Amino acid sequence: MDEDSDSPSDNAEGAPETDGGRDVGFDEAALYGVVRTAVEDAILGVIGTLLLVGVALVITWTGILLATQSVSAAATGFGVVAVAFGLYLGAATLGVVPPAREWF
């Protein structure tokens, strides 16, 4: 190959242009907006997941306390139901089990 050829697809260093040297209409402002929105959605998703897992832990802990420290059968039953709900909420939040909206 001749090194003296001036190909239109070569840049100043002599390396070939990957896009053929054509303007592809890349809009940096639009890309910035898309990336900013995606990062914001991801951060809000993480915060929401952490909050739901925290709520599930509080419900589960409260249910355990209620089930173990109550003297009546009704309170013990309510504590067991609260523990089951808290465990389900945490598992559904983390994607271990499908959420209730997908059951029907």
Secondary structure as GFF3:
##gff-version 3
##sequence-region A 1 104
A	DSSP	alpha_helix	28	69	.	.	.	ID=ss1
A	DSSP	alpha_helix	73	93	.	.	.	ID=ss2
A	DSSP	three_ten_helix	100	102	.	.	.	ID=ss3
###
